[in-house]
Amino acid sequence: MTWTLRIVLLVLGLGLLGVMVGLVRQGRVRGGARAAWFLTGLVLIILALAAEGVVQAAEALGAPPLVLVLLVLAVCLAVAGLVSAARASRQEDRAVALERDIASLRDELNGLRDEVNQPPPPPAEPKPRPPSLRT
């Protein structure tokens, strides 16, 4: 593996970790997505630092080292993307459930308003008293 490729991988890994630290501090990335992106950055750094191992693994697979690096990177990015997509899907499901709850509460509120705004019923006529038995 060339030194240029090693330096590029190291810079990309450190850059990704730096961006992730900033996003986590701002509270913009949470949960599994955070772990997946941190893992991707760490894999890039490990690939840059363990170049001899990458070369040996590539030779064992019969592929050039760059192809192996790109394959590992593609797998990491795919995992990070799937984790992010799953989280977005869960958030969308929660939003739909909240919309249903809000619609139900709005209907209930409108029903209560209608009850309050109805004119009061006319006063009930007094019941006739039974005639007294006194004479």
PyMOL CGO cylinders between C-alpha atoms (Angstrom):
from pymol import cmd
from pymol.cgo import CYLINDER

trace = [
    CYLINDER, 0.00, 0.00, 0.00, 1.43, 3.36, -0.98, 0.3, 1, 1, 1, 1, 1, 1,
    CYLINDER, 1.43, 3.36, -0.98, 2.16, 6.10, 1.49, 0.3, 1, 1, 1, 1, 1, 1,
    CYLINDER, 2.16, 6.10, 1.49, -0.23, 8.40, -0.35, 0.3, 1, 1, 1, 1, 1, 1,
    CYLINDER, -0.23, 8.40, -0.35, -3.12, 5.98, 0.18, 0.3, 1, 1, 1, 1, 1, 1,
    CYLINDER, -3.12, 5.98, 0.18, -2.17, 5.54, 3.83, 0.3, 1, 1, 1, 1, 1, 1,
    CYLINDER, -2.17, 5.54, 3.83, -2.12, 9.31, 4.39, 0.3, 1, 1, 1, 1, 1, 1,
    CYLINDER, -2.12, 9.31, 4.39, -5.45, 9.76, 2.60, 0.3, 1, 1, 1, 1, 1, 1,
    CYLINDER, -5.45, 9.76, 2.60, -7.06, 7.02, 4.72, 0.3, 1, 1, 1, 1, 1, 1,
    CYLINDER, -7.06, 7.02, 4.72, -5.64, 8.52, 7.91, 0.3, 1, 1, 1, 1, 1, 1,
    CYLINDER, -5.64, 8.52, 7.91, -6.85, 12.03, 7.04, 0.3, 1, 1, 1, 1, 1, 1,
    CYLINDER, -6.85, 12.03, 7.04, -10.30, 10.73, 6.08, 0.3, 1, 1, 1, 1, 1, 1,
    CYLINDER, -10.30, 10.73, 6.08, -10.59, 8.70, 9.29, 0.3, 1, 1, 1, 1, 1, 1,
    CYLINDER, -10.59, 8.70, 9.29, -9.49, 11.57, 11.51, 0.3, 1, 1, 1, 1, 1, 1,
    CYLINDER, -9.49, 11.57, 11.51, -11.72, 13.98, 9.60, 0.3, 1, 1, 1, 1, 1, 1,
    CYLINDER, -11.72, 13.98, 9.60, -14.73, 11.71, 9.99, 0.3, 1, 1, 1, 1, 1, 1,
    CYLINDER, -14.73, 11.71, 9.99, -14.08, 11.30, 13.70, 0.3, 1, 1, 1, 1, 1, 1,
    CYLINDER, -14.08, 11.30, 13.70, -13.68, 15.07, 14.09, 0.3, 1, 1, 1, 1, 1, 1,
    CYLINDER, -13.68, 15.07, 14.09, -16.95, 15.75, 12.30, 0.3, 1, 1, 1, 1, 1, 1,
    CYLINDER, -16.95, 15.75, 12.30, -18.72, 13.11, 14.40, 0.3, 1, 1, 1, 1, 1, 1,
    CYLINDER, -18.72, 13.11, 14.40, -17.42, 14.58, 17.66, 0.3, 1, 1, 1, 1, 1, 1,
    CYLINDER, -17.42, 14.58, 17.66, -18.75, 17.98, 16.59, 0.3, 1, 1, 1, 1, 1, 1,
    CYLINDER, -18.75, 17.98, 16.59, -22.15, 16.57, 15.64, 0.3, 1, 1, 1, 1, 1, 1,
    CYLINDER, -22.15, 16.57, 15.64, -22.43, 14.59, 18.87, 0.3, 1, 1, 1, 1, 1, 1,
    CYLINDER, -22.43, 14.59, 18.87, -21.59, 17.69, 20.93, 0.3, 1, 1, 1, 1, 1, 1,
    CYLINDER, -21.59, 17.69, 20.93, -24.34, 19.59, 19.10, 0.3, 1, 1, 1, 1, 1, 1,
    CYLINDER, -24.34, 19.59, 19.10, -26.76, 16.73, 19.77, 0.3, 1, 1, 1, 1, 1, 1,
    CYLINDER, -26.76, 16.73, 19.77, -27.43, 16.16, 16.07, 0.3, 1, 1, 1, 1, 1, 1,
    CYLINDER, -27.43, 16.16, 16.07, -26.43, 12.46, 15.99, 0.3, 1, 1, 1, 1, 1, 1,
    CYLINDER, -26.43, 12.46, 15.99, -27.60, 9.91, 18.55, 0.3, 1, 1, 1, 1, 1, 1,
    CYLINDER, -27.60, 9.91, 18.55, -27.87, 6.20, 19.15, 0.3, 1, 1, 1, 1, 1, 1,
    CYLINDER, -27.87, 6.20, 19.15, -26.73, 3.51, 16.77, 0.3, 1, 1, 1, 1, 1, 1,
    CYLINDER, -26.73, 3.51, 16.77, -25.91, 5.92, 13.97, 0.3, 1, 1, 1, 1, 1, 1,
    CYLINDER, -25.91, 5.92, 13.97, -23.28, 7.55, 16.16, 0.3, 1, 1, 1, 1, 1, 1,
    CYLINDER, -23.28, 7.55, 16.16, -21.61, 4.22, 16.88, 0.3, 1, 1, 1, 1, 1, 1,
    CYLINDER, -21.61, 4.22, 16.88, -21.71, 3.15, 13.22, 0.3, 1, 1, 1, 1, 1, 1,
    CYLINDER, -21.71, 3.15, 13.22, -20.08, 6.37, 11.99, 0.3, 1, 1, 1, 1, 1, 1,
    CYLINDER, -20.08, 6.37, 11.99, -17.43, 6.28, 14.74, 0.3, 1, 1, 1, 1, 1, 1,
    CYLINDER, -17.43, 6.28, 14.74, -16.68, 2.69, 13.77, 0.3, 1, 1, 1, 1, 1, 1,
    CYLINDER, -16.68, 2.69, 13.77, -16.28, 3.73, 10.14, 0.3, 1, 1, 1, 1, 1, 1,
    CYLINDER, -16.28, 3.73, 10.14, -13.77, 6.41, 11.13, 0.3, 1, 1, 1, 1, 1, 1,
    CYLINDER, -13.77, 6.41, 11.13, -11.85, 3.97, 13.29, 0.3, 1, 1, 1, 1, 1, 1,
    CYLINDER, -11.85, 3.97, 13.29, -11.75, 1.39, 10.48, 0.3, 1, 1, 1, 1, 1, 1,
    CYLINDER, -11.75, 1.39, 10.48, -10.24, 4.00, 8.16, 0.3, 1, 1, 1, 1, 1, 1,
    CYLINDER, -10.24, 4.00, 8.16, -7.55, 4.81, 10.72, 0.3, 1, 1, 1, 1, 1, 1,
    CYLINDER, -7.55, 4.81, 10.72, -6.84, 1.12, 11.35, 0.3, 1, 1, 1, 1, 1, 1,
    CYLINDER, -6.84, 1.12, 11.35, -6.55, 0.47, 7.61, 0.3, 1, 1, 1, 1, 1, 1,
    CYLINDER, -6.55, 0.47, 7.61, -4.05, 3.32, 7.33, 0.3, 1, 1, 1, 1, 1, 1,
    CYLINDER, -4.05, 3.32, 7.33, -1.96, 2.16, 10.29, 0.3, 1, 1, 1, 1, 1, 1,
    CYLINDER, -1.96, 2.16, 10.29, -2.07, -1.58, 9.58, 0.3, 1, 1, 1, 1, 1, 1,
    CYLINDER, -2.07, -1.58, 9.58, -1.07, -1.40, 5.92, 0.3, 1, 1, 1, 1, 1, 1,
    CYLINDER, -1.07, -1.40, 5.92, 1.00, -4.58, 6.05, 0.3, 1, 1, 1, 1, 1, 1,
    CYLINDER, 1.00, -4.58, 6.05, -2.00, -6.56, 7.29, 0.3, 1, 1, 1, 1, 1, 1,
    CYLINDER, -2.00, -6.56, 7.29, -4.15, -5.10, 4.51, 0.3, 1, 1, 1, 1, 1, 1,
    CYLINDER, -4.15, -5.10, 4.51, -1.55, -6.08, 1.92, 0.3, 1, 1, 1, 1, 1, 1,
    CYLINDER, -1.55, -6.08, 1.92, -1.33, -9.63, 3.31, 0.3, 1, 1, 1, 1, 1, 1,
    CYLINDER, -1.33, -9.63, 3.31, -5.13, -9.98, 3.39, 0.3, 1, 1, 1, 1, 1, 1,
    CYLINDER, -5.13, -9.98, 3.39, -5.37, -8.66, -0.17, 0.3, 1, 1, 1, 1, 1, 1,
    CYLINDER, -5.37, -8.66, -0.17, -2.73, -11.14, -1.36, 0.3, 1, 1, 1, 1, 1, 1,
    CYLINDER, -2.73, -11.14, -1.36, -4.58, -13.98, 0.37, 0.3, 1, 1, 1, 1, 1, 1,
    CYLINDER, -4.58, -13.98, 0.37, -7.78, -12.95, -1.44, 0.3, 1, 1, 1, 1, 1, 1,
    CYLINDER, -7.78, -12.95, -1.44, -5.97, -12.38, -4.73, 0.3, 1, 1, 1, 1, 1, 1,
    CYLINDER, -5.97, -12.38, -4.73, -7.03, -8.73, -4.98, 0.3, 1, 1, 1, 1, 1, 1,
    CYLINDER, -7.03, -8.73, -4.98, -5.10, -5.48, -5.03, 0.3, 1, 1, 1, 1, 1, 1,
    CYLINDER, -5.10, -5.48, -5.03, -4.89, -3.74, -1.63, 0.3, 1, 1, 1, 1, 1, 1,
    CYLINDER, -4.89, -3.74, -1.63, -6.83, -0.72, -2.88, 0.3, 1, 1, 1, 1, 1, 1,
    CYLINDER, -6.83, -0.72, -2.88, -9.76, -2.94, -3.86, 0.3, 1, 1, 1, 1, 1, 1,
    CYLINDER, -9.76, -2.94, -3.86, -9.78, -4.51, -0.39, 0.3, 1, 1, 1, 1, 1, 1,
    CYLINDER, -9.78, -4.51, -0.39, -9.67, -1.08, 1.26, 0.3, 1, 1, 1, 1, 1, 1,
    CYLINDER, -9.67, -1.08, 1.26, -12.55, 0.13, -0.91, 0.3, 1, 1, 1, 1, 1, 1,
    CYLINDER, -12.55, 0.13, -0.91, -14.55, -3.02, -0.14, 0.3, 1, 1, 1, 1, 1, 1,
    CYLINDER, -14.55, -3.02, -0.14, -14.08, -2.61, 3.62, 0.3, 1, 1, 1, 1, 1, 1,
    CYLINDER, -14.08, -2.61, 3.62, -14.95, 1.07, 3.38, 0.3, 1, 1, 1, 1, 1, 1,
    CYLINDER, -14.95, 1.07, 3.38, -18.06, 0.29, 1.32, 0.3, 1, 1, 1, 1, 1, 1,
    CYLINDER, -18.06, 0.29, 1.32, -19.23, -2.25, 3.90, 0.3, 1, 1, 1, 1, 1, 1,
    CYLINDER, -19.23, -2.25, 3.90, -18.70, 0.24, 6.75, 0.3, 1, 1, 1, 1, 1, 1,
    CYLINDER, -18.70, 0.24, 6.75, -20.56, 2.98, 4.90, 0.3, 1, 1, 1, 1, 1, 1,
    CYLINDER, -20.56, 2.98, 4.90, -23.38, 0.57, 4.05, 0.3, 1, 1, 1, 1, 1, 1,
    CYLINDER, -23.38, 0.57, 4.05, -23.77, -0.41, 7.71, 0.3, 1, 1, 1, 1, 1, 1,
    CYLINDER, -23.77, -0.41, 7.71, -23.74, 3.24, 8.81, 0.3, 1, 1, 1, 1, 1, 1,
    CYLINDER, -23.74, 3.24, 8.81, -26.30, 4.09, 6.14, 0.3, 1, 1, 1, 1, 1, 1,
    CYLINDER, -26.30, 4.09, 6.14, -28.57, 1.20, 7.13, 0.3, 1, 1, 1, 1, 1, 1,
    CYLINDER, -28.57, 1.20, 7.13, -28.45, 2.18, 10.80, 0.3, 1, 1, 1, 1, 1, 1,
    CYLINDER, -28.45, 2.18, 10.80, -29.32, 5.77, 9.87, 0.3, 1, 1, 1, 1, 1, 1,
    CYLINDER, -29.32, 5.77, 9.87, -32.14, 4.62, 7.58, 0.3, 1, 1, 1, 1, 1, 1,
    CYLINDER, -32.14, 4.62, 7.58, -33.58, 2.37, 10.30, 0.3, 1, 1, 1, 1, 1, 1,
    CYLINDER, -33.58, 2.37, 10.30, -33.55, 5.25, 12.77, 0.3, 1, 1, 1, 1, 1, 1,
    CYLINDER, -33.55, 5.25, 12.77, -35.23, 7.56, 10.26, 0.3, 1, 1, 1, 1, 1, 1,
    CYLINDER, -35.23, 7.56, 10.26, -37.89, 4.93, 9.62, 0.3, 1, 1, 1, 1, 1, 1,
    CYLINDER, -37.89, 4.93, 9.62, -38.61, 4.59, 13.35, 0.3, 1, 1, 1, 1, 1, 1,
    CYLINDER, -38.61, 4.59, 13.35, -38.88, 8.37, 13.66, 0.3, 1, 1, 1, 1, 1, 1,
    CYLINDER, -38.88, 8.37, 13.66, -41.31, 8.46, 10.74, 0.3, 1, 1, 1, 1, 1, 1,
    CYLINDER, -41.31, 8.46, 10.74, -43.47, 5.77, 12.39, 0.3, 1, 1, 1, 1, 1, 1,
    CYLINDER, -43.47, 5.77, 12.39, -43.50, 7.79, 15.62, 0.3, 1, 1, 1, 1, 1, 1,
    CYLINDER, -43.50, 7.79, 15.62, -44.48, 10.93, 13.74, 0.3, 1, 1, 1, 1, 1, 1,
    CYLINDER, -44.48, 10.93, 13.74, -47.44, 9.14, 12.12, 0.3, 1, 1, 1, 1, 1, 1,
    CYLINDER, -47.44, 9.14, 12.12, -48.57, 7.82, 15.52, 0.3, 1, 1, 1, 1, 1, 1,
    CYLINDER, -48.57, 7.82, 15.52, -48.31, 11.31, 17.01, 0.3, 1, 1, 1, 1, 1, 1,
    CYLINDER, -48.31, 11.31, 17.01, -50.34, 12.77, 14.14, 0.3, 1, 1, 1, 1, 1, 1,
    CYLINDER, -50.34, 12.77, 14.14, -53.08, 10.19, 14.82, 0.3, 1, 1, 1, 1, 1, 1,
    CYLINDER, -53.08, 10.19, 14.82, -53.06, 11.03, 18.54, 0.3, 1, 1, 1, 1, 1, 1,
    CYLINDER, -53.06, 11.03, 18.54, -53.24, 14.75, 17.84, 0.3, 1, 1, 1, 1, 1, 1,
    CYLINDER, -53.24, 14.75, 17.84, -56.17, 14.25, 15.45, 0.3, 1, 1, 1, 1, 1, 1,
    CYLINDER, -56.17, 14.25, 15.45, -58.00, 12.17, 18.07, 0.3, 1, 1, 1, 1, 1, 1,
    CYLINDER, -58.00, 12.17, 18.07, -57.38, 14.77, 20.77, 0.3, 1, 1, 1, 1, 1, 1,
    CYLINDER, -57.38, 14.77, 20.77, -58.50, 17.55, 18.42, 0.3, 1, 1, 1, 1, 1, 1,
    CYLINDER, -58.50, 17.55, 18.42, -61.79, 15.70, 17.75, 0.3, 1, 1, 1, 1, 1, 1,
    CYLINDER, -61.79, 15.70, 17.75, -62.32, 15.19, 21.47, 0.3, 1, 1, 1, 1, 1, 1,
    CYLINDER, -62.32, 15.19, 21.47, -61.61, 18.86, 22.16, 0.3, 1, 1, 1, 1, 1, 1,
    CYLINDER, -61.61, 18.86, 22.16, -64.03, 19.98, 19.46, 0.3, 1, 1, 1, 1, 1, 1,
    CYLINDER, -64.03, 19.98, 19.46, -66.72, 17.72, 20.97, 0.3, 1, 1, 1, 1, 1, 1,
    CYLINDER, -66.72, 17.72, 20.97, -66.15, 19.24, 24.40, 0.3, 1, 1, 1, 1, 1, 1,
    CYLINDER, -66.15, 19.24, 24.40, -66.33, 22.75, 22.95, 0.3, 1, 1, 1, 1, 1, 1,
    CYLINDER, -66.33, 22.75, 22.95, -69.62, 21.90, 21.27, 0.3, 1, 1, 1, 1, 1, 1,
    CYLINDER, -69.62, 21.90, 21.27, -71.02, 20.69, 24.60, 0.3, 1, 1, 1, 1, 1, 1,
    CYLINDER, -71.02, 20.69, 24.60, -69.93, 23.88, 26.35, 0.3, 1, 1, 1, 1, 1, 1,
    CYLINDER, -69.93, 23.88, 26.35, -71.28, 26.17, 23.62, 0.3, 1, 1, 1, 1, 1, 1,
    CYLINDER, -71.28, 26.17, 23.62, -74.75, 24.58, 23.53, 0.3, 1, 1, 1, 1, 1, 1,
    CYLINDER, -74.75, 24.58, 23.53, -77.49, 26.76, 25.03, 0.3, 1, 1, 1, 1, 1, 1,
    CYLINDER, -77.49, 26.76, 25.03, -78.54, 25.65, 28.48, 0.3, 1, 1, 1, 1, 1, 1,
    CYLINDER, -78.54, 25.65, 28.48, -81.62, 23.44, 28.61, 0.3, 1, 1, 1, 1, 1, 1,
    CYLINDER, -81.62, 23.44, 28.61, -84.85, 25.18, 29.57, 0.3, 1, 1, 1, 1, 1, 1,
    CYLINDER, -84.85, 25.18, 29.57, -85.61, 25.06, 33.25, 0.3, 1, 1, 1, 1, 1, 1,
    CYLINDER, -85.61, 25.06, 33.25, -87.60, 22.05, 34.28, 0.3, 1, 1, 1, 1, 1, 1,
    CYLINDER, -87.60, 22.05, 34.28, -91.21, 22.69, 35.24, 0.3, 1, 1, 1, 1, 1, 1,
    CYLINDER, -91.21, 22.69, 35.24, -91.81, 22.15, 38.89, 0.3, 1, 1, 1, 1, 1, 1,
    CYLINDER, -91.81, 22.15, 38.89, -93.53, 18.91, 39.75, 0.3, 1, 1, 1, 1, 1, 1,
    CYLINDER, -93.53, 18.91, 39.75, -97.07, 19.36, 41.04, 0.3, 1, 1, 1, 1, 1, 1,
    CYLINDER, -97.07, 19.36, 41.04, -97.45, 18.81, 44.75, 0.3, 1, 1, 1, 1, 1, 1,
    CYLINDER, -97.45, 18.81, 44.75, -99.81, 16.21, 45.89, 0.3, 1, 1, 1, 1, 1, 1,
    CYLINDER, -99.81, 16.21, 45.89, -102.88, 17.64, 47.54, 0.3, 1, 1, 1, 1, 1, 1,
    CYLINDER, -102.88, 17.64, 47.54, -102.58, 17.84, 51.25, 0.3, 1, 1, 1, 1, 1, 1,
    CYLINDER, -102.58, 17.84, 51.25, -104.69, 15.53, 53.32, 0.3, 1, 1, 1, 1, 1, 1,
    CYLINDER, -104.69, 15.53, 53.32, -105.46, 18.10, 56.03, 0.3, 1, 1, 1, 1, 1, 1,
    CYLINDER, -105.46, 18.10, 56.03, -108.94, 19.22, 56.38, 0.3, 1, 1, 1, 1, 1, 1,
]
cmd.load_cgo(trace, "trace")
